[in-house]
Amino acid sequence: MNKRTRLIVSLLFAVVIILAAAITRFYVNVPKNSAVNGGEGIERIIASDGSDYTIFADSTGGCGIAEAGRITAAPEWDSLRFAENDRCIASKKIGGREKFGCIDFEGNVVVPLIYGSIEKRSSGGAAFYRACSDEDGSYVLYDSRFVPQFSVPWTVCDFSDGELLLENDGISCVYTYGNEGLLFKSAAVSGNILNRTYELNIYSRVLLSKLTPAMIEKMTEFTESYIEYAFTGDEMYMNAFDADIRRFETLFPHSEEITARRLLGVPEVHIYNVGSENGVPLYEVSVSADTEIFHKNESDISESMRDVIKASVIFKGSSEYNIEAVSGAFEIRYPEYTVEETTAAPSDQAGDGITF
């Protein structure tokens, strides 16, 4: 899954969960026998939550929940185990495969039964649940009330010594977790612009306290497309984003002498918080572009020059749902030509050289 595809996945993620919940109810929603009281139908007690609630099995082996002997959740589950906040992890065979989800003590489905496993992890009084899909092995992280903590699933979701490592294609995040919940510790992004790779690392706790992985991904994905547009002039790179193209400048747009632009590398990429506008945070993605340009001199001879030119892309927003690109430009608007060794203009191969 590439990064632009994950943008679509993040939008569909909540819809999938809702649909899965509906499918789960279709399979498991059977009429409950509310007249069963006083322990009738309870064959044996499996577990207790330390108060009045127990998990029991009936004569067929089905598992349910009872409060002081009164059945509150019918014995329609293949297995149940207590979780946090009046929840139980439940399993049931659906389509011939055992699926796991979560129900409350009344038998209502809280998390749809779509997972191959659900595991609890806790540290410093905080509890989280890692749900693994048996379809593709991806993970969804839930808090103690079984609320999803991120808008997309992860290919890696590992707990170790009070830290949580999350990974997807191109992004790796580390969180600490404890009494204060999840605290964003670091993020690393690897990306590609016109076949030139780059790395972005964020360690500032102040900055990370304002960001989410999805915000970082959206900003870097747009910045990649903007730099590609700036070098090529091809608006196709910007079509996937809802942005006013007039606010984004190409590289040296008014230099008629330039015959070609080539991106040689991306040595540095950084994200900064640069204040706010009407109370909404502003961010800058700064990109250092190792650039070679070819131009005609006064004698109409092709010459080249090379420089590291910084681009600045400004974003505005407070969450992954409202973050938007505001503007983009290079700090040098017109090249300072220097006399260098004469060379032929490059061919346009796989994004290495762009000829206008």
Contacts in CASP RR format, 6 or more apart in sequence:
PFRMAT RR
TARGET T0000
AUTHOR 0000-0000-0000
METHOD contacts of the structure
MODEL  1
MNKRTRLIVSLLFAVVIILAAAITRFYVNVPKNSAVNGGEGIERIIASDG
SDYTIFADSTGGCGIAEAGRITAAPEWDSLRFAENDRCIASKKIGGREKF
GCIDFEGNVVVPLIYGSIEKRSSGGAAFYRACSDEDGSYVLYDSRFVPQF
SVPWTVCDFSDGELLLENDGISCVYTYGNEGLLFKSAAVSGNILNRTYEL
NIYSRVLLSKLTPAMIEKMTEFTESYIEYAFTGDEMYMNAFDADIRRFET
LFPHSEEITARRLLGVPEVHIYNVGSENGVPLYEVSVSADTEIFHKNESD
ISESMRDVIKASVIFKGSSEYNIEAVSGAFEIRYPEYTVEETTAAPSDQA
GDGITF
1 9 0 8 1.000
1 168 0 8 1.000
1 169 0 8 1.000
2 169 0 8 1.000
3 169 0 8 1.000
3 170 0 8 1.000
3 191 0 8 1.000
3 217 0 8 1.000
3 220 0 8 1.000
3 221 0 8 1.000
4 221 0 8 1.000
4 240 0 8 1.000
6 152 0 8 1.000
6 168 0 8 1.000
6 169 0 8 1.000
6 217 0 8 1.000
7 217 0 8 1.000
7 218 0 8 1.000
7 221 0 8 1.000
7 240 0 8 1.000
9 152 0 8 1.000
9 153 0 8 1.000
10 151 0 8 1.000
10 152 0 8 1.000
10 214 0 8 1.000
10 320 0 8 1.000
13 148 0 8 1.000
13 151 0 8 1.000
13 152 0 8 1.000
13 153 0 8 1.000
14 151 0 8 1.000
17 112 0 8 1.000
17 148 0 8 1.000
20 112 0 8 1.000
20 113 0 8 1.000
20 114 0 8 1.000
21 109 0 8 1.000
21 111 0 8 1.000
21 112 0 8 1.000
23 112 0 8 1.000
24 94 0 8 1.000
24 99 0 8 1.000
24 101 0 8 1.000
24 109 0 8 1.000
24 112 0 8 1.000
24 113 0 8 1.000
24 114 0 8 1.000
25 109 0 8 1.000
27 92 0 8 1.000
27 94 0 8 1.000
27 113 0 8 1.000
28 76 0 8 1.000
28 77 0 8 1.000
28 92 0 8 1.000
28 109 0 8 1.000
28 113 0 8 1.000
30 74 0 8 1.000
30 76 0 8 1.000
32 71 0 8 1.000
32 73 0 8 1.000
32 74 0 8 1.000
33 71 0 8 1.000
33 74 0 8 1.000
36 71 0 8 1.000
37 69 0 8 1.000
37 70 0 8 1.000
37 71 0 8 1.000
38 69 0 8 1.000
38 70 0 8 1.000
39 66 0 8 1.000
39 69 0 8 1.000
39 70 0 8 1.000
39 71 0 8 1.000
41 58 0 8 1.000
41 59 0 8 1.000
41 71 0 8 1.000
41 75 0 8 1.000
42 56 0 8 1.000
42 57 0 8 1.000
42 58 0 8 1.000
42 66 0 8 1.000
42 69 0 8 1.000
42 71 0 8 1.000
43 56 0 8 1.000
43 57 0 8 1.000
43 58 0 8 1.000
43 59 0 8 1.000
43 61 0 8 1.000
44 56 0 8 1.000
44 57 0 8 1.000
45 54 0 8 1.000
45 55 0 8 1.000
45 56 0 8 1.000
46 54 0 8 1.000
46 55 0 8 1.000
46 56 0 8 1.000
46 57 0 8 1.000
46 63 0 8 1.000
46 80 0 8 1.000
47 54 0 8 1.000
47 55 0 8 1.000
47 80 0 8 1.000
47 81 0 8 1.000
47 82 0 8 1.000
48 54 0 8 1.000
48 55 0 8 1.000
49 82 0 8 1.000
52 67 0 8 1.000
52 68 0 8 1.000
53 65 0 8 1.000
53 66 0 8 1.000
53 67 0 8 1.000
53 72 0 8 1.000
53 82 0 8 1.000
53 86 0 8 1.000
53 105 0 8 1.000
54 65 0 8 1.000
54 66 0 8 1.000
54 67 0 8 1.000
54 69 0 8 1.000
55 63 0 8 1.000
55 64 0 8 1.000
55 65 0 8 1.000
55 80 0 8 1.000
55 81 0 8 1.000
55 82 0 8 1.000
55 88 0 8 1.000
56 63 0 8 1.000
56 64 0 8 1.000
56 65 0 8 1.000
56 66 0 8 1.000
56 71 0 8 1.000
56 75 0 8 1.000
57 63 0 8 1.000
57 64 0 8 1.000
57 75 0 8 1.000
58 64 0 8 1.000
58 75 0 8 1.000
60 75 0 8 1.000
61 75 0 8 1.000
62 75 0 8 1.000
62 76 0 8 1.000
62 77 0 8 1.000
62 78 0 8 1.000
63 75 0 8 1.000
63 77 0 8 1.000
63 78 0 8 1.000
63 79 0 8 1.000
63 80 0 8 1.000
63 90 0 8 1.000
64 71 0 8 1.000
64 73 0 8 1.000
64 74 0 8 1.000
64 75 0 8 1.000
64 76 0 8 1.000
64 77 0 8 1.000
64 80 0 8 1.000
65 71 0 8 1.000
65 72 0 8 1.000
65 73 0 8 1.000
65 80 0 8 1.000
65 88 0 8 1.000
65 105 0 8 1.000
65 107 0 8 1.000
66 72 0 8 1.000
67 105 0 8 1.000
72 105 0 8 1.000
72 106 0 8 1.000
72 107 0 8 1.000
73 88 0 8 1.000
73 103 0 8 1.000
73 105 0 8 1.000
73 106 0 8 1.000
73 107 0 8 1.000
74 107 0 8 1.000
76 92 0 8 1.000
77 90 0 8 1.000
77 91 0 8 1.000
77 92 0 8 1.000
77 103 0 8 1.000
78 91 0 8 1.000
78 92 0 8 1.000
78 93 0 8 1.000
78 98 0 8 1.000
79 90 0 8 1.000
79 91 0 8 1.000
80 88 0 8 1.000
80 89 0 8 1.000
80 90 0 8 1.000
80 91 0 8 1.000
80 103 0 8 1.000
81 88 0 8 1.000
81 89 0 8 1.000
82 88 0 8 1.000
83 89 0 8 1.000
83 102 0 8 1.000
83 120 0 8 1.000
83 129 0 8 1.000
83 144 0 8 1.000
83 146 0 8 1.000
84 127 0 8 1.000
84 144 0 8 1.000
84 145 0 8 1.000
85 144 0 8 1.000
85 145 0 8 1.000
85 146 0 8 1.000
86 104 0 8 1.000
86 105 0 8 1.000
87 102 0 8 1.000
87 103 0 8 1.000
87 104 0 8 1.000
87 105 0 8 1.000
87 110 0 8 1.000
87 145 0 8 1.000
87 146 0 8 1.000
88 102 0 8 1.000
88 103 0 8 1.000
88 104 0 8 1.000
88 105 0 8 1.000
89 100 0 8 1.000
89 101 0 8 1.000
89 102 0 8 1.000
89 118 0 8 1.000
89 129 0 8 1.000
90 100 0 8 1.000
90 101 0 8 1.000
90 102 0 8 1.000
90 103 0 8 1.000
90 113 0 8 1.000
91 98 0 8 1.000
91 99 0 8 1.000
91 100 0 8 1.000
91 101 0 8 1.000
91 113 0 8 1.000
92 98 0 8 1.000
92 99 0 8 1.000
92 113 0 8 1.000
93 99 0 8 1.000
94 113 0 8 1.000
97 134 0 8 1.000
98 116 0 8 1.000
99 113 0 8 1.000
99 114 0 8 1.000
99 115 0 8 1.000
99 116 0 8 1.000
99 134 0 8 1.000
100 113 0 8 1.000
100 115 0 8 1.000
100 116 0 8 1.000
100 117 0 8 1.000
100 118 0 8 1.000
100 131 0 8 1.000
101 109 0 8 1.000
101 110 0 8 1.000
101 111 0 8 1.000
101 112 0 8 1.000
101 113 0 8 1.000
101 114 0 8 1.000
101 115 0 8 1.000
101 118 0 8 1.000
101 131 0 8 1.000
102 109 0 8 1.000
102 110 0 8 1.000
102 111 0 8 1.000
102 118 0 8 1.000
102 129 0 8 1.000
102 142 0 8 1.000
102 146 0 8 1.000
103 109 0 8 1.000
103 110 0 8 1.000
104 110 0 8 1.000
110 146 0 8 1.000
111 118 0 8 1.000
111 131 0 8 1.000
111 142 0 8 1.000
111 146 0 8 1.000
114 133 0 8 1.000
115 131 0 8 1.000
115 132 0 8 1.000
115 133 0 8 1.000
115 134 0 8 1.000
115 140 0 8 1.000
116 131 0 8 1.000
116 132 0 8 1.000
116 133 0 8 1.000
116 134 0 8 1.000
117 131 0 8 1.000
117 132 0 8 1.000
117 134 0 8 1.000
118 129 0 8 1.000
118 130 0 8 1.000
118 131 0 8 1.000
118 132 0 8 1.000
119 129 0 8 1.000
119 130 0 8 1.000
119 132 0 8 1.000
120 127 0 8 1.000
120 128 0 8 1.000
120 129 0 8 1.000
121 127 0 8 1.000
121 128 0 8 1.000
121 129 0 8 1.000
121 130 0 8 1.000
121 159 0 8 1.000
122 128 0 8 1.000
123 159 0 8 1.000
123 162 0 8 1.000
123 177 0 8 1.000
123 178 0 8 1.000
124 162 0 8 1.000
124 177 0 8 1.000
124 178 0 8 1.000
124 179 0 8 1.000
125 178 0 8 1.000
125 179 0 8 1.000
126 144 0 8 1.000
126 177 0 8 1.000
126 178 0 8 1.000
126 179 0 8 1.000
126 180 0 8 1.000
126 181 0 8 1.000
127 143 0 8 1.000
127 144 0 8 1.000
128 141 0 8 1.000
128 142 0 8 1.000
128 143 0 8 1.000
128 144 0 8 1.000
128 149 0 8 1.000
128 159 0 8 1.000
128 164 0 8 1.000
128 177 0 8 1.000
129 141 0 8 1.000
129 142 0 8 1.000
129 143 0 8 1.000
129 144 0 8 1.000
129 146 0 8 1.000
130 139 0 8 1.000
130 140 0 8 1.000
130 141 0 8 1.000
130 142 0 8 1.000
130 157 0 8 1.000
130 159 0 8 1.000
131 139 0 8 1.000
131 140 0 8 1.000
131 141 0 8 1.000
131 142 0 8 1.000
132 138 0 8 1.000
132 139 0 8 1.000
133 139 0 8 1.000
133 140 0 8 1.000
133 153 0 8 1.000
137 155 0 8 1.000
138 153 0 8 1.000
138 154 0 8 1.000
138 155 0 8 1.000
139 153 0 8 1.000
139 154 0 8 1.000
139 155 0 8 1.000
139 156 0 8 1.000
139 157 0 8 1.000
140 148 0 8 1.000
140 150 0 8 1.000
140 153 0 8 1.000
140 154 0 8 1.000
141 148 0 8 1.000
141 149 0 8 1.000
141 150 0 8 1.000
141 154 0 8 1.000
141 157 0 8 1.000
141 164 0 8 1.000
141 166 0 8 1.000
142 148 0 8 1.000
142 149 0 8 1.000
143 149 0 8 1.000
149 182 0 8 1.000
150 166 0 8 1.000
150 212 0 8 1.000
150 213 0 8 1.000
150 214 0 8 1.000
151 214 0 8 1.000
151 320 0 8 1.000
152 168 0 8 1.000
152 214 0 8 1.000
154 166 0 8 1.000
154 167 0 8 1.000
154 168 0 8 1.000
155 167 0 8 1.000
155 168 0 8 1.000
155 169 0 8 1.000
156 165 0 8 1.000
156 166 0 8 1.000
156 167 0 8 1.000
156 168 0 8 1.000
157 164 0 8 1.000
157 165 0 8 1.000
157 166 0 8 1.000
158 164 0 8 1.000
158 165 0 8 1.000
159 165 0 8 1.000
159 177 0 8 1.000
162 176 0 8 1.000
162 177 0 8 1.000
162 178 0 8 1.000
163 174 0 8 1.000
163 175 0 8 1.000
163 176 0 8 1.000
163 177 0 8 1.000
163 185 0 8 1.000
164 174 0 8 1.000
164 175 0 8 1.000
164 176 0 8 1.000
164 177 0 8 1.000
164 182 0 8 1.000
165 172 0 8 1.000
165 173 0 8 1.000
165 174 0 8 1.000
166 172 0 8 1.000
166 173 0 8 1.000
166 174 0 8 1.000
166 175 0 8 1.000
166 213 0 8 1.000
167 173 0 8 1.000
168 213 0 8 1.000
170 189 0 8 1.000
170 190 0 8 1.000
170 191 0 8 1.000
171 187 0 8 1.000
171 188 0 8 1.000
171 189 0 8 1.000
171 190 0 8 1.000
171 213 0 8 1.000
171 216 0 8 1.000
171 217 0 8 1.000
172 187 0 8 1.000
172 188 0 8 1.000
172 189 0 8 1.000
173 184 0 8 1.000
173 186 0 8 1.000
173 187 0 8 1.000
173 188 0 8 1.000
173 213 0 8 1.000
174 185 0 8 1.000
174 186 0 8 1.000
174 187 0 8 1.000
175 182 0 8 1.000
175 183 0 8 1.000
175 184 0 8 1.000
175 185 0 8 1.000
176 182 0 8 1.000
176 183 0 8 1.000
176 185 0 8 1.000
177 183 0 8 1.000
183 205 0 8 1.000
183 209 0 8 1.000
184 205 0 8 1.000
184 208 0 8 1.000
184 209 0 8 1.000
184 211 0 8 1.000
184 212 0 8 1.000
185 203 0 8 1.000
185 205 0 8 1.000
185 208 0 8 1.000
186 201 0 8 1.000
186 202 0 8 1.000
186 203 0 8 1.000
186 208 0 8 1.000
187 200 0 8 1.000
187 201 0 8 1.000
187 202 0 8 1.000
187 208 0 8 1.000
187 211 0 8 1.000
187 213 0 8 1.000
187 216 0 8 1.000
188 199 0 8 1.000
188 200 0 8 1.000
188 201 0 8 1.000
188 202 0 8 1.000
189 199 0 8 1.000
189 200 0 8 1.000
189 201 0 8 1.000
189 216 0 8 1.000
189 217 0 8 1.000
189 220 0 8 1.000
189 269 0 8 1.000
190 197 0 8 1.000
190 198 0 8 1.000
190 199 0 8 1.000
190 200 0 8 1.000
191 197 0 8 1.000
191 198 0 8 1.000
191 199 0 8 1.000
191 200 0 8 1.000
191 220 0 8 1.000
191 224 0 8 1.000
192 198 0 8 1.000
192 224 0 8 1.000
193 224 0 8 1.000
193 227 0 8 1.000
193 228 0 8 1.000
193 263 0 8 1.000
193 266 0 8 1.000
194 227 0 8 1.000
194 228 0 8 1.000
194 231 0 8 1.000
194 232 0 8 1.000
194 263 0 8 1.000
194 351 0 8 1.000
194 352 0 8 1.000
194 354 0 8 1.000
195 350 0 8 1.000
195 351 0 8 1.000
195 352 0 8 1.000
196 263 0 8 1.000
196 264 0 8 1.000
196 265 0 8 1.000
196 266 0 8 1.000
197 266 0 8 1.000
198 265 0 8 1.000
198 266 0 8 1.000
198 267 0 8 1.000
198 268 0 8 1.000
198 269 0 8 1.000
198 287 0 8 1.000
199 269 0 8 1.000
200 216 0 8 1.000
200 220 0 8 1.000
200 269 0 8 1.000
200 270 0 8 1.000
200 271 0 8 1.000
202 208 0 8 1.000
202 211 0 8 1.000
202 216 0 8 1.000
202 271 0 8 1.000
206 273 0 8 1.000
207 271 0 8 1.000
207 272 0 8 1.000
207 273 0 8 1.000
210 273 0 8 1.000
210 281 0 8 1.000
210 318 0 8 1.000
211 271 0 8 1.000
212 319 0 8 1.000
212 320 0 8 1.000
214 320 0 8 1.000
215 319 0 8 1.000
215 320 0 8 1.000
215 323 0 8 1.000
216 271 0 8 1.000
218 320 0 8 1.000
218 323 0 8 1.000
219 271 0 8 1.000
219 283 0 8 1.000
219 285 0 8 1.000
219 313 0 8 1.000
219 315 0 8 1.000
219 323 0 8 1.000
219 325 0 8 1.000
220 269 0 8 1.000
220 285 0 8 1.000
222 241 0 8 1.000
222 243 0 8 1.000
222 313 0 8 1.000
222 315 0 8 1.000
222 325 0 8 1.000
223 269 0 8 1.000
223 285 0 8 1.000
223 287 0 8 1.000
223 313 0 8 1.000
225 237 0 8 1.000
225 238 0 8 1.000
225 240 0 8 1.000
225 241 0 8 1.000
226 237 0 8 1.000
226 238 0 8 1.000
226 248 0 8 1.000
226 311 0 8 1.000
226 313 0 8 1.000
226 325 0 8 1.000
226 328 0 8 1.000
227 263 0 8 1.000
227 266 0 8 1.000
227 287 0 8 1.000
227 289 0 8 1.000
227 311 0 8 1.000
228 234 0 8 1.000
228 237 0 8 1.000
229 235 0 8 1.000
229 237 0 8 1.000
229 238 0 8 1.000
229 248 0 8 1.000
229 250 0 8 1.000
230 248 0 8 1.000
230 249 0 8 1.000
230 250 0 8 1.000
230 251 0 8 1.000
230 311 0 8 1.000
230 330 0 8 1.000
231 250 0 8 1.000
231 251 0 8 1.000
231 261 0 8 1.000
231 263 0 8 1.000
231 354 0 8 1.000
232 351 0 8 1.000
232 354 0 8 1.000
233 250 0 8 1.000
233 354 0 8 1.000
233 356 0 8 1.000
235 245 0 8 1.000
238 245 0 8 1.000
238 248 0 8 1.000
241 325 0 8 1.000
242 324 0 8 1.000
243 324 0 8 1.000
243 325 0 8 1.000
247 326 0 8 1.000
247 327 0 8 1.000
247 328 0 8 1.000
248 325 0 8 1.000
248 327 0 8 1.000
248 328 0 8 1.000
248 329 0 8 1.000
249 328 0 8 1.000
249 329 0 8 1.000
249 330 0 8 1.000
249 333 0 8 1.000
251 261 0 8 1.000
251 289 0 8 1.000
251 291 0 8 1.000
251 309 0 8 1.000
251 330 0 8 1.000
252 258 0 8 1.000
252 261 0 8 1.000
252 293 0 8 1.000
252 330 0 8 1.000
252 332 0 8 1.000
252 333 0 8 1.000
252 334 0 8 1.000
252 335 0 8 1.000
254 333 0 8 1.000
254 334 0 8 1.000
255 295 0 8 1.000
255 334 0 8 1.000
255 335 0 8 1.000
257 295 0 8 1.000
257 296 0 8 1.000
257 297 0 8 1.000
257 337 0 8 1.000
258 293 0 8 1.000
258 294 0 8 1.000
258 295 0 8 1.000
258 335 0 8 1.000
258 356 0 8 1.000
259 294 0 8 1.000
259 295 0 8 1.000
259 296 0 8 1.000
259 302 0 8 1.000
259 345 0 8 1.000
259 355 0 8 1.000
259 356 0 8 1.000
260 293 0 8 1.000
260 294 0 8 1.000
260 345 0 8 1.000
260 346 0 8 1.000
260 348 0 8 1.000
260 353 0 8 1.000
260 354 0 8 1.000
260 355 0 8 1.000
260 356 0 8 1.000
261 291 0 8 1.000
261 292 0 8 1.000
261 293 0 8 1.000
261 294 0 8 1.000
261 353 0 8 1.000
261 354 0 8 1.000
261 356 0 8 1.000
262 291 0 8 1.000
262 292 0 8 1.000
262 293 0 8 1.000
262 294 0 8 1.000
262 346 0 8 1.000
262 352 0 8 1.000
262 353 0 8 1.000
262 354 0 8 1.000
263 289 0 8 1.000
263 290 0 8 1.000
263 291 0 8 1.000
263 351 0 8 1.000
263 352 0 8 1.000
263 353 0 8 1.000
263 354 0 8 1.000
264 290 0 8 1.000
264 291 0 8 1.000
264 292 0 8 1.000
264 306 0 8 1.000
265 289 0 8 1.000
265 290 0 8 1.000
266 287 0 8 1.000
266 288 0 8 1.000
266 289 0 8 1.000
266 290 0 8 1.000
267 288 0 8 1.000
267 290 0 8 1.000
267 308 0 8 1.000
268 286 0 8 1.000
268 287 0 8 1.000
268 288 0 8 1.000
269 285 0 8 1.000
269 286 0 8 1.000
269 287 0 8 1.000
269 288 0 8 1.000
270 285 0 8 1.000
270 286 0 8 1.000
271 283 0 8 1.000
271 284 0 8 1.000
271 285 0 8 1.000
271 286 0 8 1.000
272 283 0 8 1.000
272 284 0 8 1.000
272 286 0 8 1.000
273 281 0 8 1.000
273 282 0 8 1.000
273 283 0 8 1.000
274 282 0 8 1.000
274 283 0 8 1.000
274 284 0 8 1.000
274 314 0 8 1.000
275 281 0 8 1.000
275 282 0 8 1.000
276 282 0 8 1.000
277 316 0 8 1.000
280 316 0 8 1.000
280 317 0 8 1.000
280 318 0 8 1.000
281 316 0 8 1.000
281 317 0 8 1.000
281 318 0 8 1.000
282 314 0 8 1.000
282 315 0 8 1.000
282 316 0 8 1.000
282 317 0 8 1.000
282 326 0 8 1.000
283 314 0 8 1.000
283 315 0 8 1.000
283 316 0 8 1.000
283 317 0 8 1.000
284 312 0 8 1.000
284 313 0 8 1.000
284 314 0 8 1.000
284 315 0 8 1.000
285 312 0 8 1.000
285 313 0 8 1.000
285 315 0 8 1.000
286 310 0 8 1.000
286 311 0 8 1.000
286 312 0 8 1.000
287 310 0 8 1.000
287 311 0 8 1.000
287 312 0 8 1.000
287 313 0 8 1.000
288 308 0 8 1.000
288 309 0 8 1.000
288 310 0 8 1.000
289 308 0 8 1.000
289 309 0 8 1.000
289 310 0 8 1.000
289 311 0 8 1.000
289 330 0 8 1.000
290 306 0 8 1.000
290 308 0 8 1.000
291 306 0 8 1.000
291 307 0 8 1.000
291 308 0 8 1.000
291 309 0 8 1.000
292 304 0 8 1.000
292 305 0 8 1.000
292 306 0 8 1.000
293 304 0 8 1.000
293 305 0 8 1.000
293 306 0 8 1.000
293 335 0 8 1.000
294 302 0 8 1.000
294 303 0 8 1.000
294 304 0 8 1.000
294 343 0 8 1.000
294 345 0 8 1.000
294 346 0 8 1.000
295 302 0 8 1.000
295 303 0 8 1.000
295 304 0 8 1.000
295 305 0 8 1.000
295 335 0 8 1.000
295 337 0 8 1.000
296 302 0 8 1.000
296 303 0 8 1.000
297 303 0 8 1.000
297 337 0 8 1.000
297 339 0 8 1.000
301 342 0 8 1.000
302 342 0 8 1.000
302 343 0 8 1.000
302 344 0 8 1.000
302 345 0 8 1.000
303 337 0 8 1.000
303 339 0 8 1.000
303 340 0 8 1.000
303 341 0 8 1.000
303 342 0 8 1.000
303 343 0 8 1.000
304 340 0 8 1.000
304 341 0 8 1.000
304 343 0 8 1.000
305 335 0 8 1.000
305 337 0 8 1.000
305 338 0 8 1.000
305 340 0 8 1.000
307 332 0 8 1.000
307 335 0 8 1.000
309 330 0 8 1.000
309 331 0 8 1.000
309 332 0 8 1.000
310 330 0 8 1.000
310 331 0 8 1.000
311 328 0 8 1.000
311 329 0 8 1.000
311 330 0 8 1.000
311 331 0 8 1.000
312 328 0 8 1.000
312 329 0 8 1.000
312 330 0 8 1.000
312 331 0 8 1.000
313 325 0 8 1.000
313 327 0 8 1.000
313 328 0 8 1.000
314 325 0 8 1.000
314 326 0 8 1.000
314 327 0 8 1.000
314 328 0 8 1.000
315 323 0 8 1.000
315 324 0 8 1.000
315 325 0 8 1.000
315 326 0 8 1.000
316 323 0 8 1.000
316 324 0 8 1.000
316 326 0 8 1.000
317 323 0 8 1.000
317 324 0 8 1.000
345 355 0 8 1.000
346 352 0 8 1.000
346 353 0 8 1.000
346 355 0 8 1.000
347 353 0 8 1.000
348 354 0 8 1.000
348 355 0 8 1.000
END
